[in-house]
Amino acid sequence: MRLVFAGTPEVAVPSLDAIAASDHELVGVVTRPDAPAGRGRKLVASPVAQRAEELGVPVLKPDHPRDPEFQEQLRALRPDCCPVVAYGALLPQSALDIPPHGWVNLHFSCLPAWRGAAPVQHAIWAGDEVTGATTFRIVKAMDAGPTFGVMTERIRPTDTAGDLLARLAEGGAGLLVATLDGIADGSLVAREQPEDGVSVAPKILVEDAEVDWTEPAVAVDRRIRACTPGPGAWTTHAGERLKVGPVSIEEGTRLEPGVLEVRKNAVLVGTSTDAVRLGEVKAFGKKQMGAADWARGVRLESGTRLGA
């Protein structure tokens, strides 16, 4: 099939590479416009755009896929199907209607669970033991289209959202190509999603990532891992924001919620159950460092409290 791939962030690159290496003909790539990045806020092309240029594939960067000029460019490419991974813009029906086989999305959950922008983060936060990736045909309703295929992946006890998403991106790339193969030879038919089991995974905002030390240690651990690397879990110390990396639970050690116990090579924080051991932290205006190094640098004492 003639394919136009749509995607934007790094997580979409494995699928782009897999499609480029497949028997299908990759005739174009659609991605979000260049965006400001870094200290100088210079405009930088998306990871997908950069990789597409390396592959020598034409790149389209519409401000919005409803733009008539973009849709004319897409029609001119004559795609049979448009595979999608984390493109980042809503597709109007006029664009969805262009390829005969529609737009086929790779979504990082086992649909109908965790429809929305942050399925991997919500799966970790909820304590799910298994998640996965699903290919489906895009329809107007969010992540509600008929599905083609699914893969599963165990969530490991120490997984951050970044760890898990990286594995799903690699495994999902193979699923997406297999789905396109099945569409091309007619062996794969999309099936409507069940009405039961629907859950929603909205984008996690910075304010959602504030650690609540009055929660049980297990919940604190899940929130922090779910918000790593983005938007980044945080708490406050001395009135300033302190970013917090993944923690480990110190079973049998009890402290008041938010209260610190400073040891020679460790910093513990109380929760409503067991204390947790801080991993790496990042104070405002400072580099990321181990919690014990941070404690020595600010001359932290046991009994100090984190958070409000």
C-alpha positions in Angstrom: 0.0 0.0 0.0 1.0 3.6 -0.4 1.3 5.1 3.1 1.5 8.5 4.6 2.6 8.3 8.2 1.5 10.8 10.9 3.4 11.3 14.1 5.3 13.8 16.1 7.4 12.8 19.2 10.3 10.4 19.7 7.9 7.5 20.7 6.6 7.5 17.1 10.0 7.1 15.5 10.2 3.2 15.9 6.9 2.9 13.9 8.2 5.2 11.2 11.3 3.2 10.9 9.4 -0.1 10.8 7.1 1.2 8.1 10.0 2.5 6.0 11.6 -0.9 6.2 8.4 -2.8 5.3 7.1 -3.9 1.9 4.8 -0.9 1.9 5.6 2.4 0.0 6.1 5.3 2.4 5.2 8.4 0.2 5.0 11.1 2.9 5.0 12.0 6.6 2.7 14.4 8.4 3.9 16.0 11.7 3.3 19.0 13.9 4.9 22.3 12.9 8.4 23.1 14.3 8.2 24.3 17.9 10.5 26.4 20.2 12.9 24.4 22.3 15.9 24.9 24.5 17.2 28.0 26.2 17.3 30.0 23.0 13.7 28.9 22.2 14.8 28.3 18.6 12.3 26.5 16.3 13.1 22.8 16.2 11.6 20.1 13.9 9.8 17.2 15.6 11.7 13.9 16.1 9.5 12.4 13.4 10.3 15.2 11.0 14.0 14.9 11.6 13.9 11.1 11.0 11.7 11.5 7.9 14.2 13.9 6.4 17.0 11.4 7.1 15.0 8.8 5.2 14.4 11.2 2.3 10.6 11.2 2.7 8.5 14.3 2.0 7.3 16.0 5.2 4.0 18.0 5.6 3.7 20.3 8.7 0.2 21.7 8.6 -0.9 24.2 11.3 -4.0 22.0 11.5 -5.1 19.0 9.4 -8.3 20.8 8.5 -6.4 23.3 6.3 -7.6 22.9 2.7 -4.0 23.3 1.4 -2.8 20.4 3.5 -5.7 18.2 2.4 -4.9 18.9 -1.3 -1.3 18.0 -0.7 -2.4 14.7 1.0 -4.7 13.9 -1.9 -1.9 14.4 -4.3 0.2 11.8 -2.5 -2.7 9.3 -3.1 -2.3 7.3 0.2 -4.2 4.0 0.5 -3.9 4.3 4.3 -2.5 6.7 6.9 -0.9 5.0 9.9 -0.7 7.3 13.0 1.3 7.3 16.2 1.0 10.2 18.6 0.4 12.8 15.9 -1.1 15.3 18.4 -3.9 17.0 16.4 -7.6 16.2 15.9 -8.4 14.9 12.4 -11.5 16.3 10.8 -13.8 13.9 8.8 -12.7 15.6 5.6 -9.1 14.4 6.2 -10.2 11.0 7.5 -12.1 10.4 4.3 -9.1 10.9 2.0 -7.3 7.4 2.2 -9.6 4.5 1.1 -8.5 2.4 4.1 -8.7 5.3 6.6 -6.3 6.4 9.3 -5.0 3.5 11.5 -3.8 4.6 14.9 -1.4 2.8 17.3 -2.6 3.5 20.8 -0.7 2.6 23.9 -3.3 0.7 25.8 -5.5 -2.4 25.5 -8.7 -0.6 24.2 -11.3 0.2 25.4 -9.2 0.7 28.5 -7.5 4.1 28.9 -8.8 6.1 25.9 -7.1 9.5 25.8 -3.8 11.3 25.8 -2.0 9.6 28.7 -2.8 5.9 28.7 0.6 4.7 29.9 0.8 7.1 32.8 -2.8 6.2 33.9 -2.1 2.5 33.7 0.9 2.8 36.1 -0.9 5.2 38.4 -3.9 2.9 38.7 -1.7 0.0 39.6 -2.5 -2.1 36.5 -0.4 -5.2 36.1 -0.7 -5.5 32.4 -1.2 -3.0 29.6 -0.4 -3.1 25.9 -1.0 -1.4 22.5 -3.9 -1.5 20.1 -4.3 -0.7 16.4 -7.7 0.8 15.4 -9.4 2.8 12.7 -9.8 6.5 13.7 -13.3 7.8 14.0 -14.7 11.0 15.3 -15.2 9.8 18.9 -11.9 9.7 20.9 -10.1 6.3 20.5 -13.4 4.6 20.0 -12.9 3.2 16.5 -13.0 -0.5 15.5 -9.8 -2.4 16.4 -7.5 -4.5 14.3 -4.9 -6.0 16.6 -3.5 -5.9 20.2 -0.3 -6.7 22.0 0.1 -7.0 25.8 3.0 -6.0 28.0 3.5 -6.6 31.7 4.0 -3.5 33.9 7.1 -4.0 36.0 7.2 -2.9 39.6 9.9 -0.2 38.9 8.6 0.9 35.5 8.3 4.7 35.0 6.0 5.9 32.2 9.1 6.5 30.1 10.4 3.0 30.6 7.0 1.4 29.7 6.3 3.7 26.8 9.7 2.9 25.2 8.9 -0.9 25.3 5.4 -0.3 23.9 6.8 1.9 21.1 9.1 -0.9 20.0 6.6 -3.7 20.3 3.8 -1.6 18.9 5.8 -0.8 15.7 5.7 -4.5 14.8 2.0 -4.6 15.5 1.3 -1.6 13.3 3.2 -3.1 10.4 1.4 -6.4 10.8 -1.9 -4.5 10.9 -1.1 -2.7 7.6 -0.1 -6.1 6.1 -3.4 -7.6 7.0 -5.4 -4.6 5.7 -3.4 -4.8 2.4 -4.1 -8.5 1.8 -7.6 -8.4 3.1 -7.0 -10.9 5.9 -7.7 -8.4 8.7 -11.1 -7.1 9.6 -11.7 -4.4 12.2 -14.0 -5.3 15.1 -16.1 -2.8 17.1 -14.8 -2.2 20.6 -16.9 -3.6 23.5 -19.0 -1.2 25.4 -17.8 -2.5 28.8 -14.4 -1.7 30.2 -14.1 1.8 28.9 -11.8 4.1 31.0 -10.4 7.5 30.2 -6.8 8.7 30.4 -6.8 12.6 30.2 -3.5 14.5 29.9 -1.7 14.7 33.3 -1.0 18.3 34.2 1.8 19.7 36.4 -0.6 20.3 39.3 -1.7 16.6 39.1 2.0 15.6 39.6 2.3 17.1 43.1 3.1 14.3 45.6 0.5 13.9 48.4 2.5 12.5 51.3 -0.7 11.7 53.2 -1.3 8.9 50.7 -0.1 5.3 51.3 3.5 4.6 50.2 2.2 2.4 47.3 0.2 5.3 45.9 3.1 7.8 46.3 5.3 5.4 44.4 2.8 4.9 41.6 2.2 8.7 41.2 5.9 9.4 40.9 6.6 6.6 38.4 3.5 7.6 36.4 4.8 11.2 36.2 8.3 10.3 35.2 9.7 11.8 33.0 6.8 14.1 32.3 5.4 16.2 33.6 7.7 15.3 36.5 6.5 14.6 40.1 7.2 17.3 42.6 6.8 18.5 46.1 8.0 21.6 48.0 10.8 22.3 50.4 11.4 25.7 52.1 8.7 27.2 49.9 10.3 26.1 46.6 9.4 23.3 44.2 11.5 20.2 44.4 11.3 17.6 41.6 11.2 14.0 42.8 12.3 10.9 40.9 11.2 7.4 41.6 11.3 6.2 45.2 11.6 2.8 46.9 9.4 1.7 49.8 11.1 1.2 53.2 8.8 -1.5 54.6 8.5 -1.3 58.4 9.8 2.2 58.7 7.1 4.7 59.8 7.3 8.5 59.8 4.7 11.2 59.8 3.5 12.1 56.3 6.0 14.4 54.6 8.5 14.3 57.5 12.1 13.6 56.6 14.6 11.3 58.2 18.1 12.1 57.0 20.7 9.3 57.2 24.3 9.3 56.1 23.5 7.9 52.6 19.7 8.1 52.4 16.8 10.4 52.8 13.4 8.9 53.9 10.0 10.6 53.7 6.9 9.6 55.7 3.6 8.6 54.1 0.4 7.4 55.6 1.9 3.9 55.7 5.6 3.0 55.2 8.2 5.6 54.6 9.8 5.9 51.1 13.4 6.4 50.2 14.0 9.3 47.9 16.0 8.6 44.7 17.1 11.6 42.6 15.8 15.1 43.2 16.1 18.4 41.5 15.9 21.6 43.4 14.9 24.9 41.7 17.8 26.2 39.7 20.0 23.2 40.5 21.1 20.0 38.6 19.4 16.7 39.3 21.3 14.7 42.0 20.9 12.0 44.5 18.8 12.8 47.6 21.7 12.2 50.0 23.9 14.7 48.1 21.1 17.2 48.0 20.5 16.8 51.8 24.2 17.4 52.5 24.2 20.5 50.3 21.3 22.2 52.0 22.3 20.9 55.4 19.0 19.1 55.8 18.0 17.9 59.2 15.7 15.1 60.3 12.2 16.3 61.2 12.0 18.7 58.2 8.7 18.4 56.4 8.1 18.3 52.6 5.0 19.6 51.0 2.3 21.9 52.2 
